[in-house]
């Protein structure tokens, strides 16, 4: 629904206040990169307006990735924080069905020592 | 009830190539004995483990794709458990996921077929049959 606003246009970065309809619609959260480990933190109250917030979209829906496999570590690693945690949906924007598959795949990968349970690789 | 499973296991990094071959062939005979079939064997080579397993930091990953019933998997897992150089294994059933993916792919193909050459009569006849 918000497709037309998603591409980062030049005016969005320069004008914090003129953005008209944008701040009302998007969730109040600074633009955290999808999968960025330990990414988005809450913007303080009304000051959240200052940041340009991009509408978060599910990577799997957008890129039409059907298969979430435990062997695809490069894909899974984007959704695992530095500490080894599975990054929550509210930070990455992944939709519920995909997050379900994703967490299953990450857990399988952990079991076979492809991903760590905690911390960096031992 | 033929199911497809993926059997991934890790053997210790200092295991000789011949010993790996021997292990894989014994597994293959075990599969054959339970009237299953090995669809593919893939050696993924030596990798660094994400955490220490039995004091090893690296391991040699092997991936078997097997078709058969649950009894066969039970037997294979028992064998892996008693085989000393195998330090970790994981079995994942993949046929249902594959079925789901095939279904999505079929829908996608049908859509593409319906979208691209719409005016031709025979394609229009094929597309509803695929979705039904």
gemmi code that builds the backbone of each chain (N, CA, C; Angstrom):
import gemmi

chains = {
    "A": [
        ("UNK", (0.816, -1.192, 0.000), (0.000, 0.000, 0.000), (0.851, 1.244, 0.000)),
        ("UNK", (2.025, 1.178, 0.647), (2.886, 2.347, 0.739), (4.019, 2.275, -0.270)),
        ("UNK", (3.759, 1.623, -1.363), (4.820, 1.375, -2.317), (5.418, 2.661, -2.881)),
        ("UNK", (4.573, 3.636, -3.127), (5.061, 4.816, -3.826), (5.968, 5.669, -2.946)),
        ("UNK", (5.918, 5.477, -1.645), (6.756, 6.312, -0.783), (8.055, 5.619, -0.406)),
        ("UNK", (8.172, 4.381, -0.722), (9.314, 3.629, -0.210), (10.673, 4.043, -0.778)),
        ("UNK", (10.795, 4.271, -2.076), (12.116, 4.643, -2.587), (12.599, 5.930, -1.944)),
        ("UNK", (13.819, 5.955, -1.506), (14.326, 7.114, -0.793), (14.507, 8.271, -1.758)),
        ("UNK", (13.575, 9.152, -1.747), (13.669, 10.314, -2.604), (14.516, 11.368, -1.916)),
        ("UNK", (15.115, 12.261, -2.693), (16.021, 13.254, -2.094), (15.331, 14.158, -1.073)),
        ("UNK", (14.065, 14.460, -1.288), (13.403, 15.373, -0.376), (13.189, 14.775, 1.005)),
        ("UNK", (13.138, 13.452, 1.070), (12.859, 12.825, 2.348), (14.018, 12.992, 3.315)),
        ("UNK", (15.246, 13.013, 2.786), (16.389, 13.115, 3.677), (16.625, 14.558, 4.108)),
        ("UNK", (16.246, 15.510, 3.251), (16.570, 16.902, 3.549), (15.487, 17.568, 4.401)),
        ("UNK", (14.238, 17.240, 4.161), (13.166, 17.957, 4.832), (12.559, 17.108, 5.934)),
        ("UNK", (12.818, 17.446, 7.172), (12.254, 16.643, 8.258), (10.794, 16.960, 8.527)),
        ("UNK", (10.358, 18.159, 8.289), (9.023, 18.541, 8.713), (8.012, 18.535, 7.566)),
        ("UNK", (8.483, 18.740, 6.332), (7.553, 18.914, 5.232), (6.976, 17.607, 4.734)),
        ("UNK", (7.364, 16.525, 5.357), (7.021, 15.199, 4.838), (5.539, 14.865, 4.855)),
        ("UNK", (4.695, 15.807, 5.192), (3.246, 15.657, 5.043), (2.688, 14.390, 5.668)),
        ("UNK", (2.345, 13.438, 4.833), (1.596, 12.288, 5.307), (2.493, 11.191, 5.874)),
        ("UNK", (3.762, 11.306, 5.703), (4.609, 10.174, 6.047), (4.631, 9.841, 7.538)),
        ("UNK", (4.871, 10.817, 8.418), (5.044, 10.437, 9.832), (3.818, 9.796, 10.435)),
        ("UNK", (2.631, 10.134, 9.981), (1.429, 9.593, 10.588), (1.306, 8.091, 10.339)),
        ("UNK", (1.685, 7.679, 9.167), (1.407, 6.313, 8.779), (2.398, 5.314, 9.378)),
        ("UNK", (3.675, 5.660, 9.322), (4.689, 4.671, 9.686), (4.754, 4.491, 11.198)),
        ("UNK", (5.293, 3.361, 11.603), (5.443, 3.106, 13.025), (6.497, 4.065, 13.556)),
        ("UNK", (6.374, 4.361, 14.835), (7.343, 5.314, 15.368), (8.625, 4.585, 15.756)),
        ("UNK", (9.540, 4.668, 14.846), (10.798, 3.952, 15.053), (11.814, 4.527, 14.071)),
        ("UNK", (13.021, 4.770, 14.517), (14.034, 5.235, 13.570), (14.340, 4.156, 12.553)),
        ("UNK", (14.841, 4.561, 11.416), (15.051, 3.608, 10.334), (16.137, 2.622, 10.718)),
        ("UNK", (15.689, 1.443, 11.126), (16.670, 0.405, 11.424), (16.757, -0.479, 10.211)),
        ("UNK", (17.961, -0.753, 9.819), (18.145, -1.610, 8.661), (17.575, -2.983, 9.000)),
        ("UNK", (16.912, -3.618, 8.057), (16.400, -4.964, 8.333), (17.558, -5.896, 8.648)),
        ("UNK", (17.455, -6.549, 9.758), (18.490, -7.517, 10.097), (19.711, -6.904, 10.711)),
        ("UNK", (19.756, -5.606, 10.826), (20.902, -4.993, 11.470), (20.953, -5.438, 12.914)),
        ("UNK", (22.033, -6.089, 13.328), (22.072, -6.641, 14.667), (21.959, -5.542, 15.707)),
        ("UNK", (21.051, -5.705, 16.623), (20.864, -4.722, 17.667), (20.467, -3.385, 17.107)),
        ("UNK", (19.668, -3.409, 16.083), (19.410, -2.232, 15.269), (18.601, -1.156, 15.942)),
        ("UNK", (17.301, -1.101, 15.626), (16.489, 0.057, 15.970), (16.272, 0.207, 17.460)),
        ("UNK", (16.369, 1.418, 17.930), (16.021, 1.705, 19.307), (14.878, 2.694, 19.247)),
        ("UNK", (14.112, 2.766, 20.313), (12.965, 3.659, 20.304), (13.406, 5.107, 20.173)),
        ("UNK", (12.784, 5.826, 19.249), (13.032, 7.256, 19.178), (12.223, 7.929, 20.273)),
        ("UNK", (12.745, 8.952, 20.887), (12.046, 9.560, 22.021), (10.836, 10.362, 21.598)),
        ("UNK", (9.661, 9.885, 21.955), (8.403, 10.595, 21.823), (8.206, 11.350, 20.526)),
        ("UNK", (7.947, 12.664, 20.644), (7.668, 13.478, 19.471), (8.914, 13.720, 18.641)),
        ("UNK", (10.059, 13.558, 19.247), (11.300, 13.768, 18.516), (11.460, 12.733, 17.420)),
        ("UNK", (10.687, 11.654, 17.500), (10.759, 10.603, 16.482), (10.439, 11.125, 15.099)),
        ("UNK", (9.757, 12.253, 15.038), (9.408, 12.851, 13.777), (10.643, 13.274, 12.981)),
        ("UNK", (11.699, 13.590, 13.707), (12.901, 14.098, 13.056), (13.465, 13.072, 12.088)),
        ("UNK", (13.458, 11.817, 12.508), (14.090, 10.803, 11.677), (13.228, 10.496, 10.475)),
        ("UNK", (13.907, 10.105, 9.439), (13.158, 9.570, 8.310), (12.932, 8.105, 8.581)),
        ("UNK", (11.665, 7.754, 8.685), (11.366, 6.358, 8.946), (10.888, 5.716, 7.667)),
        ("UNK", (11.539, 4.649, 7.324), (11.126, 3.925, 6.126), (10.167, 2.848, 6.559)),
        ("UNK", (9.126, 2.676, 5.787), (8.177, 1.600, 6.104), (8.892, 0.273, 5.958)),
        ("UNK", (8.862, -0.494, 7.042), (9.587, -1.766, 6.998), (8.750, -2.798, 6.254)),
        ("UNK", (9.440, -3.569, 5.452), (8.730, -4.592, 4.697), (9.449, -5.916, 4.882)),
        ("UNK", (8.696, -6.963, 4.714), (9.249, -8.293, 4.896), (10.185, -8.614, 3.730)),
        ("UNK", (11.424, -8.909, 4.058), (12.417, -9.201, 3.023), (11.986, -10.390, 2.174)),
        ("UNK", (11.364, -11.364, 2.832), (11.021, -12.595, 2.117), (9.851, -12.373, 1.166)),
        ("UNK", (8.936, -11.482, 1.577), (7.807, -11.197, 0.699), (8.264, -10.357, -0.491)),
        ("UNK", (9.124, -9.386, -0.213), (9.540, -8.464, -1.262), (10.404, -9.177, -2.295)),
        ("UNK", (11.364, -9.940, -1.800), (12.285, -10.588, -2.735), (11.772, -11.943, -3.185)),
        ("UNK", (10.577, -12.290, -2.755), (9.939, -13.542, -3.163), (10.815, -14.760, -2.847)),
        ("UNK", (11.363, -14.746, -1.643), (12.162, -15.889, -1.208), (11.204, -16.895, -0.585)),
        ("UNK", (11.000, -18.018, -1.222), (10.040, -19.006, -0.720), (10.694, -19.930, 0.301)),
        ("UNK", (11.893, -20.382, -0.043), (12.532, -21.395, 0.784), (13.418, -20.734, 1.828)),
        ("UNK", (13.151, -21.058, 3.086), (14.040, -20.623, 4.158), (14.676, -21.885, 4.701)),
        ("UNK", (15.902, -22.097, 4.334), (16.548, -23.361, 4.639), (17.619, -23.165, 5.693)),
        ("UNK", (17.794, -24.175, 6.528), (18.772, -24.050, 7.597), (20.202, -24.053, 7.080)),
        ("UNK", (20.392, -24.470, 5.823), (21.747, -24.499, 5.282), (22.177, -23.152, 4.727)),
        ("UNK", (21.205, -22.297, 4.515), (21.493, -20.997, 3.908), (21.919, -20.008, 4.993)),
        ("UNK", (23.148, -20.166, 5.437), (23.582, -19.393, 6.601), (23.669, -17.917, 6.284)),
        ("UNK", (24.029, -17.622, 5.037), (24.196, -16.219, 4.678), (22.872, -15.470, 4.827)),
        ("UNK", (21.803, -16.152, 4.471), (20.480, -15.542, 4.622), (20.099, -15.442, 6.098)),
        ("UNK", (20.303, -16.538, 6.818), (19.867, -16.577, 8.214), (20.663, -15.600, 9.067)),
        ("UNK", (21.926, -15.426, 8.729), (22.797, -14.584, 9.558), (22.314, -13.141, 9.589)),
        ("UNK", (21.557, -12.751, 8.581), (21.036, -11.383, 8.571), (20.006, -11.174, 9.665)),
        ("UNK", (19.449, -12.268, 10.159), (18.388, -12.150, 11.149), (18.826, -12.665, 12.510)),
        ("UNK", (20.133, -12.775, 12.672), (20.679, -13.179, 13.949), (21.584, -12.048, 14.428)),
        ("UNK", (21.350, -11.590, 15.644), (22.147, -10.494, 16.172), (23.561, -10.975, 16.501)),
        ("UNK", (24.406, -10.033, 16.762), (25.801, -10.324, 17.107), (25.877, -11.300, 18.272)),
        ("UNK", (24.944, -11.145, 19.193), (24.950, -11.988, 20.379), (24.440, -13.392, 20.098)),
        ("UNK", (23.941, -13.634, 18.883), (23.391, -14.933, 18.560), (21.881, -14.983, 18.673)),
        ("UNK", (21.294, -13.897, 19.131), (19.835, -13.859, 19.274), (19.144, -13.783, 17.924)),
        ("UNK", (17.958, -14.342, 17.868), (17.100, -14.138, 16.708), (16.512, -12.733, 16.835)),
        ("UNK", (16.699, -11.932, 15.802), (16.238, -10.547, 15.883), (14.717, -10.535, 15.780)),
        ("UNK", (14.047, -9.826, 16.695), (12.581, -9.846, 16.697), (11.997, -9.199, 15.452)),
        ("UNK", (10.808, -9.611, 15.155), (10.066, -9.157, 13.999), (9.888, -7.645, 13.978)),
        ("UNK", (9.701, -7.078, 15.162), (9.415, -5.650, 15.201), (10.626, -4.827, 14.774)),
        ("UNK", (11.801, -5.424, 14.814), (12.985, -4.708, 14.345), (13.276, -4.982, 12.880)),
        ("UNK", (12.986, -6.191, 12.427), (13.363, -6.537, 11.062), (12.228, -6.333, 10.076)),
        ("UNK", (10.979, -6.330, 10.561), (9.866, -6.139, 9.659), (9.419, -7.396, 8.940)),
        ("UNK", (9.966, -8.532, 9.320), (9.570, -9.780, 8.682), (8.128, -10.102, 9.084)),
        ("UNK", (7.340, -10.618, 8.151), (5.956, -10.926, 8.463), (5.870, -12.218, 9.283)),
        ("UNK", (4.741, -12.412, 9.916), (4.618, -13.509, 10.875), (4.888, -14.889, 10.268)),
        ("UNK", (4.267, -15.248, 9.133), (4.521, -16.579, 8.594), (5.993, -16.813, 8.280)),
        ("UNK", (6.641, -15.760, 7.770), (8.044, -15.936, 7.428), (8.927, -15.980, 8.668)),
        ("UNK", (8.569, -15.214, 9.674), (9.362, -15.246, 10.906), (9.287, -16.635, 11.538)),
        ("UNK", (8.124, -17.264, 11.401), (7.953, -18.606, 11.961), (8.919, -19.572, 11.285)),
        ("UNK", (8.952, -19.524, 9.962), (9.857, -20.416, 9.237), (11.310, -20.061, 9.518)),
        ("UNK", (11.542, -18.765, 9.603), (12.905, -18.287, 9.829), (13.431, -18.784, 11.170)),
        ("UNK", (12.603, -18.672, 12.206), (13.097, -19.068, 13.523), (13.328, -20.569, 13.568)),
        ("UNK", (12.480, -21.317, 12.874), (12.699, -22.766, 12.815), (14.029, -23.071, 12.143)),
        ("UNK", (14.280, -22.405, 11.018), (15.515, -22.657, 10.285), (16.739, -22.273, 11.107)),
        ("UNK", (16.635, -21.168, 11.834), (17.772, -20.729, 12.649), (18.047, -21.756, 13.745)),
        ("UNK", (16.978, -22.288, 14.320), (17.164, -23.261, 15.394), (17.781, -24.547, 14.863)),
        ("UNK", (17.380, -24.936, 13.657), (17.985, -26.126, 13.063), (19.458, -25.876, 12.776)),
        ("UNK", (19.752, -24.689, 12.263), (21.145, -24.361, 11.964), (21.990, -24.341, 13.229)),
        ("UNK", (21.377, -23.914, 14.327), (22.111, -23.914, 15.592), (22.425, -25.331, 16.028)),
        ("UNK", (21.475, -26.197, 15.812), (21.646, -27.574, 16.248), (22.847, -28.221, 15.574)),
        ("UNK", (23.049, -27.901, 14.304), (24.112, -28.552, 13.562), (25.368, -27.669, 13.509)),
        ("UNK", (25.436, -26.719, 14.416), (26.641, -25.894, 14.617), (26.970, -25.013, 13.424)),
        ("UNK", (25.951, -24.646, 12.668), (26.180, -23.680, 11.599), (26.038, -22.255, 12.137)),
        ("UNK", (25.196, -22.114, 13.139), (25.029, -20.813, 13.792), (25.262, -21.014, 15.286)),
        ("UNK", (25.741, -19.981, 15.946), (25.995, -20.125, 17.381), (24.716, -19.995, 18.197)),
        ("UNK", (24.692, -20.636, 19.353), (23.585, -20.435, 20.278), (23.725, -19.077, 20.950)),
        ("UNK", (24.956, -18.726, 21.231), (25.182, -17.421, 21.856), (26.580, -16.950, 21.496)),
        ("UNK", (26.679, -15.659, 21.353), (27.980, -15.044, 21.142), (28.585, -15.369, 19.797)),
        ("UNK", (29.825, -15.006, 19.652), (30.536, -15.241, 18.418), (30.893, -16.712, 18.309)),
        ("UNK", (31.384, -17.085, 17.136), (31.824, -18.457, 16.930), (32.914, -18.784, 17.936)),
        ("UNK", (32.769, -19.912, 18.584), (33.697, -20.286, 19.650), (35.080, -20.607, 19.107)),
    ],
    "B": [
        ("UNK", (4.523, -45.325, 2.275), (4.843, -44.046, 2.897), (6.307, -43.713, 2.700)),
        ("UNK", (6.555, -43.158, 1.557), (7.931, -42.775, 1.300), (8.126, -41.309, 1.623)),
        ("UNK", (9.034, -41.092, 2.506), (9.311, -39.722, 2.899), (10.746, -39.391, 2.533)),
        ("UNK", (10.989, -38.127, 2.369), (12.333, -37.700, 2.029), (12.938, -36.978, 3.227)),
        ("UNK", (14.130, -37.352, 3.529), (14.808, -36.753, 4.665), (16.174, -36.254, 4.242)),
        ("UNK", (16.594, -35.259, 4.952), (17.961, -34.787, 4.794), (18.700, -35.141, 6.068)),
        ("UNK", (19.800, -35.807, 5.894), (20.572, -36.249, 7.045), (21.910, -35.538, 6.970)),
        ("UNK", (22.110, -34.579, 7.862), (23.385, -33.881, 7.863), (24.165, -34.323, 9.077)),
        ("UNK", (25.408, -34.682, 8.859), (26.204, -35.013, 10.032), (27.605, -34.458, 9.912)),
        ("UNK", (28.229, -34.326, 11.062), (29.569, -33.755, 11.140), (30.498, -34.835, 11.676)),
        ("UNK", (31.582, -35.066, 10.965), (32.589, -35.978, 11.485), (33.807, -35.170, 11.908)),
        ("UNK", (34.616, -35.796, 12.729), (35.767, -35.067, 13.277), (36.724, -34.674, 12.155)),
        ("UNK", (37.372, -33.535, 12.306), (38.139, -32.973, 11.192), (39.344, -33.803, 10.788)),
        ("UNK", (39.834, -34.675, 11.680), (41.037, -35.427, 11.335), (40.707, -36.789, 10.736)),
        ("UNK", (39.453, -36.975, 10.340), (39.070, -38.262, 9.767), (39.577, -38.367, 8.332)),
        ("UNK", (40.150, -39.523, 8.021), (40.729, -39.711, 6.690), (39.626, -39.856, 5.649)),
        ("UNK", (39.996, -39.519, 4.426), (39.031, -39.558, 3.315), (38.453, -40.964, 3.132)),
        ("UNK", (39.331, -41.970, 3.247), (38.859, -43.348, 3.026), (37.850, -43.750, 4.095)),
        ("UNK", (38.143, -43.306, 5.333), (37.235, -43.654, 6.424), (35.859, -43.034, 6.212)),
        ("UNK", (35.871, -41.811, 5.671), (34.578, -41.178, 5.373), (33.826, -41.982, 4.324)),
        ("UNK", (34.579, -42.405, 3.284), (33.946, -43.201, 2.230), (33.336, -44.468, 2.822)),
        ("UNK", (34.100, -45.067, 3.727), (33.648, -46.315, 4.328), (32.360, -46.083, 5.123)),
        ("UNK", (32.370, -45.008, 5.895), (31.198, -44.671, 6.711), (29.981, -44.429, 5.826)),
        ("UNK", (30.189, -43.663, 4.760), (29.064, -43.344, 3.873), (28.536, -44.606, 3.208)),
        ("UNK", (29.458, -45.493, 2.801), (28.986, -46.702, 2.121), (28.244, -47.626, 3.081)),
        ("UNK", (28.682, -47.655, 4.353), (27.931, -48.482, 5.306), (26.532, -47.909, 5.521)),
        ("UNK", (26.453, -46.588, 5.543), (25.127, -45.980, 5.682), (24.265, -46.314, 4.472)),
        ("UNK", (24.912, -46.294, 3.304), (24.151, -46.583, 2.090), (23.619, -48.015, 2.097)),
        ("UNK", (24.442, -48.950, 2.563), (23.963, -50.335, 2.618), (22.826, -50.464, 3.631)),
        ("UNK", (22.926, -49.693, 4.715), (21.855, -49.733, 5.717), (20.556, -49.202, 5.122)),
        ("UNK", (20.682, -48.172, 4.294), (19.497, -47.630, 3.637), (18.888, -48.672, 2.707)),
        ("UNK", (19.763, -49.322, 1.934), (19.287, -50.326, 0.993), (18.609, -51.487, 1.720)),
        ("UNK", (19.149, -51.840, 2.898), (18.591, -52.954, 3.654), (17.177, -52.640, 4.129)),
        ("UNK", (16.890, -51.382, 4.373), (15.549, -50.997, 4.822), (14.673, -50.555, 3.663)),
        ("UNK", (15.045, -51.000, 2.479), (14.288, -50.715, 1.252), (14.029, -49.223, 1.060)),
        ("UNK", (15.058, -48.455, 1.340), (15.000, -47.028, 1.033), (15.963, -46.739, -0.094)),
        ("UNK", (16.140, -45.477, -0.393), (17.103, -45.149, -1.432), (17.818, -43.860, -1.081)),
        ("UNK", (19.101, -43.837, -1.425), (19.892, -42.636, -1.216), (19.805, -41.800, -2.476)),
        ("UNK", (19.303, -40.589, -2.345), (19.132, -39.773, -3.534), (20.377, -38.977, -3.863)),
        ("UNK", (21.050, -38.513, -2.852), (22.285, -37.787, -3.132), (23.184, -37.781, -1.907)),
        ("UNK", (24.458, -37.699, -2.170), (25.450, -37.564, -1.113), (26.257, -36.312, -1.434)),
        ("UNK", (26.310, -35.426, -0.488), (27.081, -34.216, -0.741), (28.064, -34.014, 0.400)),
        ("UNK", (29.332, -33.855, 0.019), (30.327, -33.519, 1.035), (30.504, -32.019, 1.007)),
        ("UNK", (30.189, -31.431, 2.133), (30.275, -29.971, 2.166), (31.647, -29.508, 2.625)),
        ("UNK", (32.499, -30.454, 2.928), (33.871, -30.107, 3.257), (34.045, -29.642, 4.695)),
        ("UNK", (35.256, -29.206, 4.967), (35.581, -28.809, 6.326), (35.087, -27.395, 6.585)),
        ("UNK", (34.452, -27.235, 7.718), (33.924, -25.919, 8.090), (34.271, -25.652, 9.539)),
        ("UNK", (34.272, -24.395, 9.873), (34.459, -24.025, 11.265), (33.112, -24.177, 11.973)),
        ("UNK", (33.118, -24.780, 13.142), (31.875, -24.935, 13.888), (31.548, -23.633, 14.613)),
        ("UNK", (30.263, -23.391, 14.778), (29.844, -22.159, 15.447), (30.116, -22.224, 16.951)),
        ("UNK", (30.237, -23.421, 17.466), (30.578, -23.590, 18.873), (31.321, -24.913, 19.012)),
        ("UNK", (31.978, -25.083, 20.129), (32.790, -26.279, 20.305), (31.896, -27.493, 20.501)),
        ("UNK", (32.206, -28.537, 19.781), (31.491, -29.793, 19.930), (32.532, -30.866, 20.238)),
        ("UNK", (32.419, -31.467, 21.378), (33.384, -32.475, 21.826), (34.814, -31.984, 21.662)),
        ("UNK", (35.017, -30.775, 22.028), (36.339, -30.142, 22.001), (36.886, -29.945, 20.596)),
        ("UNK", (36.028, -30.049, 19.605), (36.465, -29.768, 18.234), (35.968, -28.394, 17.820)),
        ("UNK", (36.815, -27.695, 17.071), (36.412, -26.383, 16.558), (36.023, -26.462, 15.093)),
        ("UNK", (36.493, -27.496, 14.408), (36.119, -27.671, 13.007), (35.465, -29.032, 12.840)),
        ("UNK", (34.862, -29.204, 11.700), (34.260, -30.493, 11.412), (34.057, -30.638, 9.928)),
        ("UNK", (33.935, -31.878, 9.483), (33.666, -32.140, 8.077), (32.176, -32.439, 7.954)),
        ("UNK", (31.507, -31.641, 7.155), (30.058, -31.776, 7.016), (29.741, -32.706, 5.846)),
        ("UNK", (28.784, -33.593, 6.070), (28.308, -34.475, 5.007), (26.781, -34.385, 4.997)),
        ("UNK", (26.217, -34.327, 3.809), (24.768, -34.221, 3.687), (24.254, -35.384, 2.849)),
        ("UNK", (23.347, -36.153, 3.429), (22.737, -37.277, 2.718), (21.264, -36.949, 2.491)),
        ("UNK", (20.790, -37.204, 1.303), (19.351, -37.111, 1.076), (18.828, -38.522, 0.887)),
        ("UNK", (17.874, -38.891, 1.714), (17.444, -40.282, 1.799), (15.937, -40.341, 1.637)),
        ("UNK", (15.484, -41.384, 0.948), (14.056, -41.603, 0.847), (13.720, -42.901, 1.573)),
        ("UNK", (12.703, -42.875, 2.382), (12.346, -44.085, 3.107), (11.418, -43.769, 4.256)),
        ("UNK", (11.189, -44.753, 5.097), (10.250, -44.561, 6.194), (10.954, -44.176, 7.482)),
        ("UNK", (10.158, -44.058, 8.530), (10.697, -43.642, 9.809), (11.633, -44.665, 10.432)),
        ("UNK", (11.359, -45.941, 10.175), (12.208, -46.988, 10.723), (13.625, -46.892, 10.210)),
        ("UNK", (13.716, -46.524, 8.953), (15.033, -46.370, 8.333), (15.808, -45.248, 9.029)),
        ("UNK", (15.127, -44.146, 9.285), (15.787, -43.010, 9.927), (16.228, -43.390, 11.330)),
        ("UNK", (15.378, -44.147, 11.990), (15.707, -44.605, 13.333), (17.019, -45.399, 13.304)),
        ("UNK", (17.114, -46.276, 12.331), (18.297, -47.120, 12.204), (19.537, -46.270, 11.872)),
        ("UNK", (19.370, -45.336, 10.948), (20.503, -44.495, 10.550), (20.988, -43.652, 11.729)),
        ("UNK", (20.043, -43.119, 12.482), (20.440, -42.283, 13.610), (21.142, -43.120, 14.671)),
        ("UNK", (20.651, -44.348, 14.850), (21.314, -45.221, 15.815), (22.754, -45.470, 15.386)),
        ("UNK", (22.936, -45.722, 14.092), (24.280, -45.964, 13.590), (25.186, -44.756, 13.779)),
        ("UNK", (24.635, -43.586, 13.471), (25.448, -42.374, 13.623), (25.826, -42.164, 15.090)),
        ("UNK", (24.904, -42.514, 15.963), (25.147, -42.297, 17.384), (26.285, -43.183, 17.883)),
        ("UNK", (26.343, -44.398, 17.373), (27.382, -45.305, 17.868), (28.676, -45.174, 17.084)),
        ("UNK", (28.653, -44.453, 15.976), (29.886, -44.274, 15.226), (30.701, -43.176, 15.897)),
        ("UNK", (31.873, -43.538, 16.303), (32.641, -42.650, 17.169), (33.061, -41.340, 16.494)),
        ("UNK", (33.520, -41.354, 15.239), (33.972, -40.086, 14.642), (32.865, -39.086, 14.347)),
        ("UNK", (31.625, -39.535, 14.355), (30.529, -38.600, 14.088), (30.275, -37.789, 15.355)),
        ("UNK", (30.414, -36.485, 15.255), (30.266, -35.675, 16.467), (28.891, -35.030, 16.580)),
        ("UNK", (28.178, -34.891, 15.457), (26.846, -34.289, 15.542), (26.068, -34.647, 14.292)),
        ("UNK", (24.757, -34.761, 14.436), (23.945, -35.008, 13.244), (22.576, -34.370, 13.407)),
        ("UNK", (21.917, -34.180, 12.281), (20.590, -33.562, 12.276), (19.798, -34.162, 11.133)),
        ("UNK", (18.589, -34.607, 11.419), (17.714, -35.131, 10.369), (16.550, -34.180, 10.196)),
        ("UNK", (16.273, -33.821, 8.962), (15.158, -32.925, 8.678), (14.329, -33.556, 7.582)),
        ("UNK", (13.030, -33.583, 7.817), (12.149, -34.104, 6.788), (11.875, -32.987, 5.794)),
        ("UNK", (12.074, -33.280, 4.503), (11.991, -32.187, 3.542), (10.880, -32.359, 2.518)),
        ("UNK", (10.180, -33.511, 2.510), (9.222, -33.710, 1.408), (8.037, -32.759, 1.485)),
        ("UNK", (7.572, -32.472, 2.711), (6.404, -31.604, 2.820), (6.743, -30.177, 2.423)),
        ("UNK", (7.923, -29.745, 2.839), (8.374, -28.405, 2.447), (8.530, -28.336, 0.930)),
        ("UNK", (9.056, -29.423, 0.372), (9.254, -29.458, -1.080), (7.909, -29.382, -1.803)),
        ("UNK", (6.936, -30.088, -1.225), (5.600, -30.091, -1.817), (5.024, -28.682, -1.821)),
        ("UNK", (5.238, -28.005, -0.710), (4.744, -26.637, -0.583), (5.398, -25.740, -1.632)),
        ("UNK", (6.716, -25.903, -1.778), (7.445, -25.072, -2.742), (6.987, -25.362, -4.159)),
        ("UNK", (6.750, -26.647, -4.447), (6.301, -27.020, -5.793), (4.954, -26.386, -6.093)),
        ("UNK", (4.112, -26.379, -5.055), (2.782, -25.817, -5.225), (2.874, -24.326, -5.547)),
        ("UNK", (3.702, -23.638, -4.784), (3.875, -22.200, -5.013), (4.400, -21.955, -6.416)),
        ("UNK", (5.344, -22.813, -6.814), (5.957, -22.654, -8.125), (4.923, -22.883, -9.227)),
        ("UNK", (4.087, -23.899, -9.010), (3.059, -24.206, -10.009), (2.088, -23.043, -10.162)),
        ("UNK", (1.719, -22.467, -9.013), (0.798, -21.324, -9.059), (1.435, -20.163, -9.799)),
        ("UNK", (2.709, -19.966, -9.494), (3.428, -18.856, -10.120), (3.499, -19.059, -11.632)),
        ("UNK", (3.826, -20.286, -12.015), (3.935, -20.582, -13.450), (2.600, -20.390, -14.147)),
        ("UNK", (1.555, -20.846, -13.490), (0.224, -20.723, -14.082), (-0.139, -19.257, -14.271)),
        ("UNK", (0.224, -18.466, -13.258), (-0.063, -17.035, -13.331), (0.688, -16.407, -14.489)),
        ("UNK", (1.961, -16.785, -14.607), (2.790, -16.189, -15.644), (2.241, -16.561, -17.019)),
        ("UNK", (1.836, -17.816, -17.118), (1.304, -18.300, -18.386), (0.015, -17.563, -18.735)),
        ("UNK", (-0.795, -17.353, -17.702), (-2.066, -16.668, -17.928), (-1.833, -15.196, -18.263)),
        ("UNK", (-0.770, -14.630, -17.682), (-0.543, -13.196, -17.867), (0.101, -12.885, -19.214)),
        ("UNK", (1.093, -13.691, -19.599), (1.888, -13.326, -20.778), (1.153, -13.534, -22.115)),
        ("UNK", (0.922, -14.776, -22.533), (0.264, -14.923, -23.839), (-1.233, -15.149, -23.680)),
        ("UNK", (-1.937, -14.127, -23.308), (-3.355, -14.261, -23.022), (-4.212, -14.571, -24.249)),
        ("UNK", (-3.947, -13.933, -25.420), (-4.910, -14.093, -26.520), (-5.014, -15.510, -27.084)),
        ("UNK", (-3.942, -16.297, -26.999), (-3.996, -17.622, -27.611), (-4.970, -18.510, -26.866)),
        ("UNK", (-5.699, -19.292, -27.632), (-6.810, -20.044, -27.059), (-6.340, -21.221, -26.206)),
        ("UNK", (-5.310, -21.942, -26.686), (-4.926, -23.176, -25.993), (-4.305, -22.883, -24.638)),
        ("UNK", (-3.573, -21.781, -24.503), (-2.974, -21.419, -23.226), (-4.058, -21.105, -22.204)),
        ("UNK", (-5.065, -20.403, -22.675), (-6.181, -20.066, -21.790), (-6.874, -21.332, -21.303)),
        ("UNK", (-6.854, -22.355, -22.144), (-7.437, -23.626, -21.728), (-6.590, -24.334, -20.708)),
        ("UNK", (-5.268, -24.168, -20.790), (-4.364, -24.883, -19.907), (-4.375, -24.282, -18.508)),
        ("UNK", (-4.394, -22.960, -18.450), (-4.231, -22.282, -17.164), (-5.287, -22.662, -16.116)),
        ("UNK", (-6.579, -22.718, -16.456), (-7.556, -23.109, -15.438), (-7.378, -24.548, -14.982)),
        ("UNK", (-6.927, -25.400, -15.897), (-6.724, -26.796, -15.535), (-5.610, -26.924, -14.518)),
        ("UNK", (-4.577, -26.087, -14.642), (-3.458, -26.145, -13.712), (-3.858, -25.666, -12.323)),
        ("UNK", (-4.738, -24.686, -12.275), (-5.106, -24.143, -10.959), (-6.152, -25.031, -10.281)),
        ("UNK", (-6.934, -25.765, -11.087), (-7.992, -26.584, -10.487), (-7.415, -27.752, -9.728)),
    ],
}
model = gemmi.Model(1)
for chain_id, residues in chains.items():
    chain = gemmi.Chain(chain_id)
    for i, (resn, *xyz) in enumerate(residues, 1):
        res = gemmi.Residue()
        res.name, res.seqid = resn, gemmi.SeqId(i, " ")
        for name, pos in zip(("N", "CA", "C"), xyz):
            atom = gemmi.Atom()
            atom.name, atom.element = name, gemmi.Element(name[0])
            atom.pos, atom.b_iso = gemmi.Position(*pos), 0.0
            res.add_atom(atom)
        chain.add_residue(res)
    model.add_chain(chain)
structure = gemmi.Structure()
structure.add_model(model)
structure.setup_entities()
